[in-house]
Amino acid sequence: MIEFRNFFVYNMVDFREFMKSHYKTDEYFEDFSNRLNKYNAEFGLGELMSDTKLKYYSAPYNSEKYYKIKSSVKTAAEKYLIKVSEHTYSLKCTKKEIDSALFYKMKLGIYGSEDHTEHYNTKYSDKYCSACDTHQRIPTGEVFINKCRFGGKDISCSDNLNNEILLSDKTKNLIEGNNLTGVEFYPAHHYGKRIKNDFPVWRMAVTSTLPPADKSMDTEIIEGYCDVCKCHHILPLSYMRYKDSDLQQAADFNLSCEQFGVGWYGSPELIVSRRVYNIFKENNVKGLKYEIVGII
């Protein structure tokens, strides 16, 4: 397994002022590209992957290239008005490594285009953290969705992510039939009174929460962080890692203690066992991606 760190490259000129007089012209991006090419040639970092507005490149963590990029950030900012941010990570794993892992981070797609269940009268708790007053978005009763957008999917989530996992009858039956642990099911209702050919959709609530991730997991604190509720303004800078002893009592479905994201509403990561991975894979459950969870 190789862990990559992704460095995003931003233009540091005053974008707002510049765009007042150069709105959506090529001049802004041409200037950025010229300075970026000079920066890249000087530091010998290789060809960049890019689109017209944002450029990024990756380096294996702890490699010579990684440290060269990291050490050049200040120089680049001063000399070429470019900011390089170590912002995310990615993993490159062999098929054997993926198939033999014990736990996985399960990544779900959003069931509609930026669909918000609160648009359909889903009610949430008013639970606030006693230390930082962060609002925890947890449905208190029935969940309403637009079933027309969910049709044909096996499993996905609303825009509020892991507190509102939505799944088909097929997926629910697989979980119950194989006695997978750590979940409860509630019906998800269509937001309107009528829908042609109504079909069952279920909300899956994950009831098991893991202990805090191992301290070797790297994170970026964007703006504040609460040690009580493990929220917010926190982004993962490396893959999830846990002590072996903390996973001994884990269920098949678990949420991370930490809630990742920016703004007031972060979301926990969904951590599943190899049993879930194997059963879903064997039955061709669609709409999922997996990432290995490290065990220390």
N, C-alpha and C positions, 0 to 999 in steps of 0.2 A: 504493500500500500504506500502510495506517495501522496503526501499532503501538499497542496499548493496554496500560496497566499496570493490573492489578486490585488494588484495595485491599480487604483483608478486615477486617471490624470485629468485635472480640471484646469481651466483657464482662470488666472487670478486677477485679470483686469476687471474693472467695475462693469459687470455685465449689464446692469440696469441702465447705467448712463450711456454705455456704448450702443445699446439697442434702441435708444431714443432716436438716434440719427442713422442707424444702420439696421433697421428692422428686417430680419429675415433675408439678409444679403449674404453673399459668399465671402465678403471682405473679412468679417469677423472670424470665420472658421479658417480662412486662408492664412490669416495672421497667426492664429493659434497653431495651425499645422506647421508653418515655417519655424516657429520657435520650438515646437515639439521635435521636429526633425533635427534641429541643431543640438537640442538636449540629448536626443537619442544617439546621435553620432558621437558626441563627446563622451558619453558614458558607456557606449558599446553594448547596449542592452538588447540588440536584435530588433527584428521587425515587430511592430505593434499591431495587435488586432484592434479594429476600430470601426466606428461608423462616423458620420459627419459631425456629431456633436460631442461624443464621449469616447475616450480612448482608455484602454486598460491592457495590462499584460500580467502574466502569472510567472511565478518562480517557485521551484520546490523549496519547501520550508527548510531553513538552516543551510541552504546551499550557498555557494559563492555568489551566484547571481542575486539571491535574495538579499544578502547583506550589502551588496553593491547598490542595489536599488534603495534599500532602507537608509543607507548612509548618505545617499545623494539628494535626499529630499530637500534639505535646507539650501544646498547649493543651487539646485534647480529652481527653487522658489525665488531666490534672490537674483539669479542671473537671467532666467528666461521667463519670469512671471508665470510659473507653472506650479501647481500643487499636486503632489503625489500622495494619495491616501491608501494605507494598507487597510482595506475595507471589508473584504470577505475572504472566504476560503473555498477550496474545492478538493475533491479526492479522486485519485485514480487507483482503482482496485482491480485485481484479477477476478475472473468468474469464480475461481476456487475460493478466494478470500471472501467474496460476497456470500456464496452458498454455505460457507462454514462458520459464519459469524453467529454469535449467540443472541445478540440484540441488535435492533435496527431503529434508526429514525425513519418513520413513515411520513412521506410528504404527500399531501393531498392537494388536488386541484380545487378551485372554486367552482361551485356547481352552476353559477350563472356569471354573466359579465359584471363583475364587481357588485354582486347581489348582496343586499343588506336585509336581513330578516326583520330588522326593526321597521322597515318600510311596510311590512305586512302585519303589524300589531303584535309582534312577539314582545312579551314583557320580560324585563330583566330585574335582577336583584339590585338593591341599593347598598350593597356591601362595600364598605370603604375600609382601607387599611388604617388601623388606629395610629400608625406612625407617620404616614405620608399622605393620607386621604386619597390614595389612588382608587379609582372606581374599578371593581371587578365585574366584568360583564358575564353573568351567568343566568341563563333563562330560568325563570321561576315557575313556569307552567308550560302551557302548550306552545309549540313552535309552529309558526306559519311561514310557508315558503311559496314560491311560484313553481308549482310542479311541472309546468310546461318546460321550464329550463332544466329541470332535473331528469326528464324522461330519457331512458336508455343508459343511464349511468349506474355503476355498481356502488361506488363510494366517492364522496367528495365532501366539501365543507362549505359553509357560508362564508361571507367576507369577514366574519368575526372568528373564523378559524376553529381551533380545536375544542372550544366549548360547544360547538354546533356541528358535529359530524353527522352527515346524512348518508343513508345507505338504502339499498334495494332489499326486497324480500330475499333474493338469492344470497346476498351477503349476510344478512341477519341469520338466515337458516344455517349457513356455514358456521358461523360463530357459535350459535346455540347447539348445533348438532355435534360439534367437536369439543364442547364444554370449555371454550376459551374464556378466560377469567378477566375480571377488572372492568366490566361494562354493565350498563343497564340500558334498556330500550324504551322509547316513548314514541308514539305516532307523531309524524310531521304532517300538518294539515295544509291543504291548499288555501291560499289567502282569500279566495272568493267563494261564493256559495255554490258555484257550478264550475265543473271542468269536464270536458268530454272524455269518456273512457278513463275515469278516475282510477288511480293505481296506488298501492301502498308505498309510502316512503317513511323511513324511520329515522328518528334522531337517536344517535348513540352517545350516551354520556359515559365518559371514562371515570371510574371511581377510585382508581389507584394512583397515588402520587409518589414519585421516587424521592429519596433524599437529595440534597444538593449535589450537583455535578462535582467531580473531582477538581481540585484547585489547579490542576495542570491544564484544564480547559481554558483557553484564552478568550477573553471578551473585550469589547470596546464599549466603554461607558460614554454615551453620547451626551446626556444631560441628567445627572442625578441618578442615584440607585438606592433602593431601600433594602436594608438587610432583613427587615421583618417579612415583607411580602414578596421579595425578590423581583420587584418591578422597578422601574421601567427605563426606557431610553437605553437599552442594552442590546448590542448586536453580537452574535457569535463570531469569533475570529478563528475558531478551530472546530474540529468535529467534537461531538459530545463524548465525554469520558466519565466513567464511574469506577469506584472501587468495587472489586469483586464481592466483598461482603455486603455492599449496599444493594446488590442485585439478587442476592440469595432468596429474598422473600418477594421479589417482583412478580406482578401478575403478567398475563399475556399482553394486556393493553395497559399502558401507564402514561401519565403526563409528567413532564419535568416539573420540578419545584420552581425553577426560574421561569419567568415570562419574558420573552424576547420581543422587541419591537420598539418603535418610536411613538411618541405621543402618549396619550393616557391609556390606551388599550393595547397592551402587549398580549401575547399568546404563548402558552406552554408548548414545548415540543411533544410530539406523540412518539413514544418509545414502545416498540413491540418485540415479542419474543420470536425465536426461530420457528416455533410452531405456527405462529400467524403467517410468517413469511412463506413457509412451505405450503400450508393449506391454501393460502390465497394464490400462490403461484401455480399449484397443481390444478386449481379450479378456474384459472384465467380471470381472476378478479381485476378489472380494469380501473384506470384512473389513479395509479399509485407509482411512486418512485421510492427507492430505499437507499439509505446511507448507513454504513457500518457504524455502530457505537463501540467505542474502545472500552476495554476492561483493564483496569490497573491492578 
